[in-house]
Amino acid sequence: MIKIKSKKIHNSPDNKSFTYYLTFENDPVEYELNYNYSNSCFYKGITATLSIVSNNFCKAISSKRLKFIKRFSIKQVHDVFNEYNLNKPNGEILLNQLYYKEVK
């Protein structure tokens, strides 16, 4: 399990994305974990993306689709954001899955 050294949280004004800005112990790199609602013709749902941040550029290193949402509602989106909150076990498990997918 990775240990979070610091985290900042940002919720978008339209409530369709939720972003953590993270640093980890024993890792000098800055990361961004973004939960985002996508409404495309191919996928309508919530996706989590872990990115490396360097000089205001983000490089996505791993991504996972969390939940398909047929009809958009802010409540559904926030329920998924809350389920994968980093203060909860599901959020910690997800972060480790995304992080170690790139590191291994």
Order of alpha helices (4+ residues) and beta strands (2+ residues): beta-beta-beta-beta-beta-alpha-alpha
